[in-house]
């Protein structure tokens, strides 16, 4: 789902919206931090190896952004619930913050990494309390209970 990438400013905006550091993009793509910096400094069309750009765009899209193509290139947040299980697993140990939500009893607010939120949700799931979703701190990504259960089965909830 790679959109058209226009310029370095678009890359910087996408990274900021995904709440990622240049080092995060570097570690998830295997390219150097210096290369990420060079791409973001580009004025006008970004000049880079196709594989490098594809890797950077993929990581940023997995971070929740969507590159837009209209009259002027841009970037926006993807609609909630638009992530596959595989895409969500990338968030497991990143520093994004997540909240567990329930249906009957208010759950104490606690922000944590997704792996910990999934463990917490599993521990809170009882006959008296049903976990309904996990959402990130911005509210832009909401993981419904059906997907939470698949993730529990996939990597183990303990």
PyMOL commands that place a pseudoatom at each C-alpha (Angstrom):
pseudoatom trace, name=CA, resn=UNK, resi=1, chain=A, elem=C, hetatm=0, pos=[0.000, 0.000, 0.000]
pseudoatom trace, name=CA, resn=UNK, resi=2, chain=A, elem=C, hetatm=0, pos=[2.894, 2.316, -0.733]
pseudoatom trace, name=CA, resn=UNK, resi=3, chain=A, elem=C, hetatm=0, pos=[1.774, 5.807, -1.687]
pseudoatom trace, name=CA, resn=UNK, resi=4, chain=A, elem=C, hetatm=0, pos=[3.816, 8.258, -3.691]
pseudoatom trace, name=CA, resn=UNK, resi=5, chain=A, elem=C, hetatm=0, pos=[6.581, 9.876, -1.703]
pseudoatom trace, name=CA, resn=UNK, resi=6, chain=A, elem=C, hetatm=0, pos=[7.224, 13.464, -2.631]
pseudoatom trace, name=CA, resn=UNK, resi=7, chain=A, elem=C, hetatm=0, pos=[9.925, 15.049, -0.478]
pseudoatom trace, name=CA, resn=UNK, resi=8, chain=A, elem=C, hetatm=0, pos=[11.985, 14.961, 2.689]
pseudoatom trace, name=CA, resn=UNK, resi=9, chain=A, elem=C, hetatm=0, pos=[9.461, 17.123, 4.504]
pseudoatom trace, name=CA, resn=UNK, resi=10, chain=A, elem=C, hetatm=0, pos=[6.834, 14.445, 3.856]
pseudoatom trace, name=CA, resn=UNK, resi=11, chain=A, elem=C, hetatm=0, pos=[9.125, 11.811, 5.397]
pseudoatom trace, name=CA, resn=UNK, resi=12, chain=A, elem=C, hetatm=0, pos=[9.783, 13.980, 8.464]
pseudoatom trace, name=CA, resn=UNK, resi=13, chain=A, elem=C, hetatm=0, pos=[6.057, 14.654, 8.901]
pseudoatom trace, name=CA, resn=UNK, resi=14, chain=A, elem=C, hetatm=0, pos=[5.234, 10.947, 8.588]
pseudoatom trace, name=CA, resn=UNK, resi=15, chain=A, elem=C, hetatm=0, pos=[7.863, 10.008, 11.166]
pseudoatom trace, name=CA, resn=UNK, resi=16, chain=A, elem=C, hetatm=0, pos=[6.598, 12.668, 13.582]
pseudoatom trace, name=CA, resn=UNK, resi=17, chain=A, elem=C, hetatm=0, pos=[2.996, 11.514, 13.171]
pseudoatom trace, name=CA, resn=UNK, resi=18, chain=A, elem=C, hetatm=0, pos=[4.071, 7.912, 13.835]
pseudoatom trace, name=CA, resn=UNK, resi=19, chain=A, elem=C, hetatm=0, pos=[5.893, 9.161, 16.964]
pseudoatom trace, name=CA, resn=UNK, resi=20, chain=A, elem=C, hetatm=0, pos=[9.115, 7.565, 15.834]
pseudoatom trace, name=CA, resn=UNK, resi=21, chain=A, elem=C, hetatm=0, pos=[12.697, 8.728, 16.170]
pseudoatom trace, name=CA, resn=UNK, resi=22, chain=A, elem=C, hetatm=0, pos=[15.176, 8.535, 13.305]
pseudoatom trace, name=CA, resn=UNK, resi=23, chain=A, elem=C, hetatm=0, pos=[16.886, 5.722, 15.225]
pseudoatom trace, name=CA, resn=UNK, resi=24, chain=A, elem=C, hetatm=0, pos=[13.578, 3.763, 15.275]
pseudoatom trace, name=CA, resn=UNK, resi=25, chain=A, elem=C, hetatm=0, pos=[13.290, 4.012, 11.487]
pseudoatom trace, name=CA, resn=UNK, resi=26, chain=A, elem=C, hetatm=0, pos=[16.943, 3.017, 11.172]
pseudoatom trace, name=CA, resn=UNK, resi=27, chain=A, elem=C, hetatm=0, pos=[16.663, -0.057, 13.393]
pseudoatom trace, name=CA, resn=UNK, resi=28, chain=A, elem=C, hetatm=0, pos=[13.440, -1.257, 11.757]
pseudoatom trace, name=CA, resn=UNK, resi=29, chain=A, elem=C, hetatm=0, pos=[14.703, -0.821, 8.194]
pseudoatom trace, name=CA, resn=UNK, resi=30, chain=A, elem=C, hetatm=0, pos=[18.352, -1.761, 8.581]
pseudoatom trace, name=CA, resn=UNK, resi=31, chain=A, elem=C, hetatm=0, pos=[19.504, 1.521, 7.051]
pseudoatom trace, name=CA, resn=UNK, resi=32, chain=A, elem=C, hetatm=0, pos=[21.761, 3.932, 8.886]
pseudoatom trace, name=CA, resn=UNK, resi=33, chain=A, elem=C, hetatm=0, pos=[20.548, 6.911, 10.896]
pseudoatom trace, name=CA, resn=UNK, resi=34, chain=A, elem=C, hetatm=0, pos=[22.672, 9.091, 8.604]
pseudoatom trace, name=CA, resn=UNK, resi=35, chain=A, elem=C, hetatm=0, pos=[20.719, 7.801, 5.589]
pseudoatom trace, name=CA, resn=UNK, resi=36, chain=A, elem=C, hetatm=0, pos=[17.404, 8.568, 7.326]
pseudoatom trace, name=CA, resn=UNK, resi=37, chain=A, elem=C, hetatm=0, pos=[18.666, 12.080, 8.065]
pseudoatom trace, name=CA, resn=UNK, resi=38, chain=A, elem=C, hetatm=0, pos=[19.789, 12.559, 4.451]
pseudoatom trace, name=CA, resn=UNK, resi=39, chain=A, elem=C, hetatm=0, pos=[16.403, 11.429, 3.123]
pseudoatom trace, name=CA, resn=UNK, resi=40, chain=A, elem=C, hetatm=0, pos=[14.577, 13.804, 5.454]
pseudoatom trace, name=CA, resn=UNK, resi=41, chain=A, elem=C, hetatm=0, pos=[16.809, 16.747, 4.432]
pseudoatom trace, name=CA, resn=UNK, resi=42, chain=A, elem=C, hetatm=0, pos=[15.964, 16.288, 0.753]
pseudoatom trace, name=CA, resn=UNK, resi=43, chain=A, elem=C, hetatm=0, pos=[14.407, 19.316, -0.896]
pseudoatom trace, name=CA, resn=UNK, resi=44, chain=A, elem=C, hetatm=0, pos=[12.120, 18.273, -3.712]
pseudoatom trace, name=CA, resn=UNK, resi=45, chain=A, elem=C, hetatm=0, pos=[11.850, 14.641, -4.818]
pseudoatom trace, name=CA, resn=UNK, resi=46, chain=A, elem=C, hetatm=0, pos=[13.740, 12.205, -2.596]
pseudoatom trace, name=CA, resn=UNK, resi=47, chain=A, elem=C, hetatm=0, pos=[16.619, 10.506, -4.353]
pseudoatom trace, name=CA, resn=UNK, resi=48, chain=A, elem=C, hetatm=0, pos=[17.344, 7.049, -2.946]
pseudoatom trace, name=CA, resn=UNK, resi=49, chain=A, elem=C, hetatm=0, pos=[17.592, 3.379, -3.764]
pseudoatom trace, name=CA, resn=UNK, resi=50, chain=A, elem=C, hetatm=0, pos=[14.126, 1.932, -4.446]
pseudoatom trace, name=CA, resn=UNK, resi=51, chain=A, elem=C, hetatm=0, pos=[14.583, -0.808, -1.819]
pseudoatom trace, name=CA, resn=UNK, resi=52, chain=A, elem=C, hetatm=0, pos=[15.646, 1.763, 0.779]
pseudoatom trace, name=CA, resn=UNK, resi=53, chain=A, elem=C, hetatm=0, pos=[12.632, 3.979, 0.113]
pseudoatom trace, name=CA, resn=UNK, resi=54, chain=A, elem=C, hetatm=0, pos=[10.264, 1.006, 0.112]
pseudoatom trace, name=CA, resn=UNK, resi=55, chain=A, elem=C, hetatm=0, pos=[11.612, -0.092, 3.517]
pseudoatom trace, name=CA, resn=UNK, resi=56, chain=A, elem=C, hetatm=0, pos=[11.277, 3.413, 5.011]
pseudoatom trace, name=CA, resn=UNK, resi=57, chain=A, elem=C, hetatm=0, pos=[7.763, 3.906, 3.645]
pseudoatom trace, name=CA, resn=UNK, resi=58, chain=A, elem=C, hetatm=0, pos=[6.687, 0.460, 4.901]
pseudoatom trace, name=CA, resn=UNK, resi=59, chain=A, elem=C, hetatm=0, pos=[7.938, 1.142, 8.443]
pseudoatom trace, name=CA, resn=UNK, resi=60, chain=A, elem=C, hetatm=0, pos=[6.188, 4.514, 8.524]
pseudoatom trace, name=CA, resn=UNK, resi=61, chain=A, elem=C, hetatm=0, pos=[2.967, 3.026, 7.148]
pseudoatom trace, name=CA, resn=UNK, resi=62, chain=A, elem=C, hetatm=0, pos=[3.146, 0.328, 9.826]
pseudoatom trace, name=CA, resn=UNK, resi=63, chain=A, elem=C, hetatm=0, pos=[3.500, 3.206, 12.279]
pseudoatom trace, name=CA, resn=UNK, resi=64, chain=A, elem=C, hetatm=0, pos=[0.023, 4.308, 11.257]
pseudoatom trace, name=CA, resn=UNK, resi=65, chain=A, elem=C, hetatm=0, pos=[0.600, 6.898, 8.551]
pseudoatom trace, name=CA, resn=UNK, resi=66, chain=A, elem=C, hetatm=0, pos=[-0.630, 6.981, 4.999]
pseudoatom trace, name=CA, resn=UNK, resi=67, chain=A, elem=C, hetatm=0, pos=[1.131, 8.833, 2.197]
pseudoatom trace, name=CA, resn=UNK, resi=68, chain=A, elem=C, hetatm=0, pos=[-1.340, 10.794, 0.085]
pseudoatom trace, name=CA, resn=UNK, resi=69, chain=A, elem=C, hetatm=0, pos=[-1.105, 11.740, -3.543]
pseudoatom trace, name=CA, resn=UNK, resi=70, chain=A, elem=C, hetatm=0, pos=[-3.573, 14.561, -4.328]
pseudoatom trace, name=CA, resn=UNK, resi=71, chain=A, elem=C, hetatm=0, pos=[-2.569, 17.853, -5.919]
pseudoatom trace, name=CA, resn=UNK, resi=72, chain=A, elem=C, hetatm=0, pos=[0.152, 18.192, -3.304]
pseudoatom trace, name=CA, resn=UNK, resi=73, chain=A, elem=C, hetatm=0, pos=[1.909, 15.246, -1.658]
pseudoatom trace, name=CA, resn=UNK, resi=74, chain=A, elem=C, hetatm=0, pos=[1.027, 14.800, 1.971]
pseudoatom trace, name=CA, resn=UNK, resi=75, chain=A, elem=C, hetatm=0, pos=[0.711, 12.397, 4.857]
pseudoatom trace, name=CA, resn=UNK, resi=76, chain=A, elem=C, hetatm=0, pos=[-2.149, 11.560, 7.217]
pseudoatom trace, name=CA, resn=UNK, resi=77, chain=A, elem=C, hetatm=0, pos=[-2.928, 9.036, 9.930]
pseudoatom trace, name=CA, resn=UNK, resi=78, chain=A, elem=C, hetatm=0, pos=[-4.521, 5.823, 8.750]
pseudoatom trace, name=CA, resn=UNK, resi=79, chain=A, elem=C, hetatm=0, pos=[-8.031, 5.134, 9.963]
pseudoatom trace, name=CA, resn=UNK, resi=80, chain=A, elem=C, hetatm=0, pos=[-8.307, 3.105, 13.199]
pseudoatom trace, name=CA, resn=UNK, resi=81, chain=A, elem=C, hetatm=0, pos=[-8.586, -0.673, 12.975]
pseudoatom trace, name=CA, resn=UNK, resi=82, chain=A, elem=C, hetatm=0, pos=[-6.675, -0.735, 9.725]
pseudoatom trace, name=CA, resn=UNK, resi=83, chain=A, elem=C, hetatm=0, pos=[-3.847, -2.980, 10.927]
pseudoatom trace, name=CA, resn=UNK, resi=84, chain=A, elem=C, hetatm=0, pos=[-3.269, -6.656, 10.272]
pseudoatom trace, name=CA, resn=UNK, resi=85, chain=A, elem=C, hetatm=0, pos=[-2.103, -8.936, 13.091]
pseudoatom trace, name=CA, resn=UNK, resi=86, chain=A, elem=C, hetatm=0, pos=[1.402, -8.973, 11.565]
pseudoatom trace, name=CA, resn=UNK, resi=87, chain=A, elem=C, hetatm=0, pos=[1.498, -5.181, 11.455]
pseudoatom trace, name=CA, resn=UNK, resi=88, chain=A, elem=C, hetatm=0, pos=[0.427, -4.927, 15.097]
pseudoatom trace, name=CA, resn=UNK, resi=89, chain=A, elem=C, hetatm=0, pos=[3.152, -7.346, 16.223]
pseudoatom trace, name=CA, resn=UNK, resi=90, chain=A, elem=C, hetatm=0, pos=[5.721, -4.771, 15.092]
pseudoatom trace, name=CA, resn=UNK, resi=91, chain=A, elem=C, hetatm=0, pos=[4.418, -2.506, 17.878]
pseudoatom trace, name=CA, resn=UNK, resi=92, chain=A, elem=C, hetatm=0, pos=[4.992, -5.110, 20.627]
pseudoatom trace, name=CA, resn=UNK, resi=93, chain=A, elem=C, hetatm=0, pos=[8.196, -3.687, 22.040]
pseudoatom trace, name=CA, resn=UNK, resi=94, chain=A, elem=C, hetatm=0, pos=[8.166, -0.149, 20.693]
pseudoatom trace, name=CA, resn=UNK, resi=95, chain=A, elem=C, hetatm=0, pos=[7.644, 2.763, 23.033]
pseudoatom trace, name=CA, resn=UNK, resi=96, chain=A, elem=C, hetatm=0, pos=[4.125, 3.580, 21.844]
pseudoatom trace, name=CA, resn=UNK, resi=97, chain=A, elem=C, hetatm=0, pos=[1.690, 3.806, 24.758]
pseudoatom trace, name=CA, resn=UNK, resi=98, chain=A, elem=C, hetatm=0, pos=[-1.458, 1.638, 24.948]
pseudoatom trace, name=CA, resn=UNK, resi=99, chain=A, elem=C, hetatm=0, pos=[-4.549, 1.501, 27.201]
pseudoatom trace, name=CA, resn=UNK, resi=100, chain=A, elem=C, hetatm=0, pos=[-6.659, -1.574, 27.994]
pseudoatom trace, name=CA, resn=UNK, resi=101, chain=A, elem=C, hetatm=0, pos=[-10.408, -0.882, 27.907]
pseudoatom trace, name=CA, resn=UNK, resi=102, chain=A, elem=C, hetatm=0, pos=[-13.196, -2.942, 29.477]
pseudoatom trace, name=CA, resn=UNK, resi=103, chain=A, elem=C, hetatm=0, pos=[-16.966, -3.042, 29.342]
pseudoatom trace, name=CA, resn=UNK, resi=104, chain=A, elem=C, hetatm=0, pos=[-18.351, -3.310, 32.879]
pseudoatom trace, name=CA, resn=UNK, resi=105, chain=A, elem=C, hetatm=0, pos=[-15.895, -2.009, 35.397]
pseudoatom trace, name=CA, resn=UNK, resi=106, chain=A, elem=C, hetatm=0, pos=[-13.643, 0.964, 34.804]
pseudoatom trace, name=CA, resn=UNK, resi=107, chain=A, elem=C, hetatm=0, pos=[-10.096, -0.226, 34.376]
pseudoatom trace, name=CA, resn=UNK, resi=108, chain=A, elem=C, hetatm=0, pos=[-7.411, 1.788, 36.106]
pseudoatom trace, name=CA, resn=UNK, resi=109, chain=A, elem=C, hetatm=0, pos=[-5.616, 3.877, 33.494]
pseudoatom trace, name=CA, resn=UNK, resi=110, chain=A, elem=C, hetatm=0, pos=[-2.196, 2.516, 32.713]
pseudoatom trace, name=CA, resn=UNK, resi=111, chain=A, elem=C, hetatm=0, pos=[-0.116, 3.308, 29.691]
pseudoatom trace, name=CA, resn=UNK, resi=112, chain=A, elem=C, hetatm=0, pos=[2.343, 0.678, 28.569]
pseudoatom trace, name=CA, resn=UNK, resi=113, chain=A, elem=C, hetatm=0, pos=[3.950, -1.024, 25.593]
pseudoatom trace, name=CA, resn=UNK, resi=114, chain=A, elem=C, hetatm=0, pos=[1.624, -3.184, 23.501]
pseudoatom trace, name=CA, resn=UNK, resi=115, chain=A, elem=C, hetatm=0, pos=[3.173, -6.480, 24.689]
pseudoatom trace, name=CA, resn=UNK, resi=116, chain=A, elem=C, hetatm=0, pos=[2.491, -5.481, 28.304]
pseudoatom trace, name=CA, resn=UNK, resi=117, chain=A, elem=C, hetatm=0, pos=[-0.994, -4.206, 27.437]
pseudoatom trace, name=CA, resn=UNK, resi=118, chain=A, elem=C, hetatm=0, pos=[-1.835, -7.570, 25.866]
pseudoatom trace, name=CA, resn=UNK, resi=119, chain=A, elem=C, hetatm=0, pos=[-0.572, -9.400, 28.972]
pseudoatom trace, name=CA, resn=UNK, resi=120, chain=A, elem=C, hetatm=0, pos=[-2.531, -7.035, 31.211]
pseudoatom trace, name=CA, resn=UNK, resi=121, chain=A, elem=C, hetatm=0, pos=[-5.681, -7.499, 29.142]
pseudoatom trace, name=CA, resn=UNK, resi=122, chain=A, elem=C, hetatm=0, pos=[-5.322, -11.282, 29.386]
pseudoatom trace, name=CA, resn=UNK, resi=123, chain=A, elem=C, hetatm=0, pos=[-4.988, -11.045, 33.170]
pseudoatom trace, name=CA, resn=UNK, resi=124, chain=A, elem=C, hetatm=0, pos=[-8.011, -8.747, 33.459]
pseudoatom trace, name=CA, resn=UNK, resi=125, chain=A, elem=C, hetatm=0, pos=[-10.276, -10.938, 31.318]
pseudoatom trace, name=CA, resn=UNK, resi=126, chain=A, elem=C, hetatm=0, pos=[-12.621, -12.617, 33.819]
pseudoatom trace, name=CA, resn=UNK, resi=127, chain=A, elem=C, hetatm=0, pos=[-16.259, -13.604, 34.120]
pseudoatom trace, name=CA, resn=UNK, resi=128, chain=A, elem=C, hetatm=0, pos=[-16.898, -10.189, 35.709]
pseudoatom trace, name=CA, resn=UNK, resi=129, chain=A, elem=C, hetatm=0, pos=[-14.712, -8.065, 33.479]
pseudoatom trace, name=CA, resn=UNK, resi=130, chain=A, elem=C, hetatm=0, pos=[-14.562, -8.316, 29.718]
pseudoatom trace, name=CA, resn=UNK, resi=131, chain=A, elem=C, hetatm=0, pos=[-11.773, -6.569, 27.888]
pseudoatom trace, name=CA, resn=UNK, resi=132, chain=A, elem=C, hetatm=0, pos=[-13.299, -4.820, 24.890]
pseudoatom trace, name=CA, resn=UNK, resi=133, chain=A, elem=C, hetatm=0, pos=[-10.279, -3.277, 23.217]
pseudoatom trace, name=CA, resn=UNK, resi=134, chain=A, elem=C, hetatm=0, pos=[-6.796, -1.897, 23.508]
pseudoatom trace, name=CA, resn=UNK, resi=135, chain=A, elem=C, hetatm=0, pos=[-6.147, 1.560, 22.091]
pseudoatom trace, name=CA, resn=UNK, resi=136, chain=A, elem=C, hetatm=0, pos=[-3.026, 3.603, 21.684]
pseudoatom trace, name=CA, resn=UNK, resi=137, chain=A, elem=C, hetatm=0, pos=[-2.646, 6.825, 23.638]
pseudoatom trace, name=CA, resn=UNK, resi=138, chain=A, elem=C, hetatm=0, pos=[-3.683, 8.972, 20.679]
pseudoatom trace, name=CA, resn=UNK, resi=139, chain=A, elem=C, hetatm=0, pos=[-6.831, 6.893, 20.134]
pseudoatom trace, name=CA, resn=UNK, resi=140, chain=A, elem=C, hetatm=0, pos=[-5.948, 6.498, 16.463]
pseudoatom trace, name=CA, resn=UNK, resi=141, chain=A, elem=C, hetatm=0, pos=[-5.406, 2.736, 16.660]
pseudoatom trace, name=CA, resn=UNK, resi=142, chain=A, elem=C, hetatm=0, pos=[-8.006, 0.581, 18.383]
pseudoatom trace, name=CA, resn=UNK, resi=143, chain=A, elem=C, hetatm=0, pos=[-7.500, -3.185, 18.584]
pseudoatom trace, name=CA, resn=UNK, resi=144, chain=A, elem=C, hetatm=0, pos=[-10.866, -4.963, 18.998]
pseudoatom trace, name=CA, resn=UNK, resi=145, chain=A, elem=C, hetatm=0, pos=[-11.208, -8.012, 21.269]
pseudoatom trace, name=CA, resn=UNK, resi=146, chain=A, elem=C, hetatm=0, pos=[-11.344, -10.438, 18.326]
pseudoatom trace, name=CA, resn=UNK, resi=147, chain=A, elem=C, hetatm=0, pos=[-7.925, -9.275, 17.163]
pseudoatom trace, name=CA, resn=UNK, resi=148, chain=A, elem=C, hetatm=0, pos=[-6.590, -9.230, 20.744]
pseudoatom trace, name=CA, resn=UNK, resi=149, chain=A, elem=C, hetatm=0, pos=[-7.564, -12.898, 21.109]
pseudoatom trace, name=CA, resn=UNK, resi=150, chain=A, elem=C, hetatm=0, pos=[-5.741, -13.779, 17.866]
pseudoatom trace, name=CA, resn=UNK, resi=151, chain=A, elem=C, hetatm=0, pos=[-2.641, -11.947, 19.124]
pseudoatom trace, name=CA, resn=UNK, resi=152, chain=A, elem=C, hetatm=0, pos=[-2.831, -13.812, 22.444]
pseudoatom trace, name=CA, resn=UNK, resi=153, chain=A, elem=C, hetatm=0, pos=[-2.870, -17.096, 20.565]
pseudoatom trace, name=CA, resn=UNK, resi=154, chain=A, elem=C, hetatm=0, pos=[-0.110, -15.995, 18.221]
pseudoatom trace, name=CA, resn=UNK, resi=155, chain=A, elem=C, hetatm=0, pos=[2.599, -14.993, 20.679]
pseudoatom trace, name=CA, resn=UNK, resi=156, chain=A, elem=C, hetatm=0, pos=[1.229, -16.209, 23.996]
pseudoatom trace, name=CA, resn=UNK, resi=157, chain=A, elem=C, hetatm=0, pos=[-0.306, -13.976, 26.607]
pseudoatom trace, name=CA, resn=UNK, resi=158, chain=A, elem=C, hetatm=0, pos=[2.018, -14.810, 29.462]
for i in range(1, 158): cmd.bond("trace and resi %d" % i, "trace and resi %d" % (i + 1))
show_as sticks, trace
zoom trace
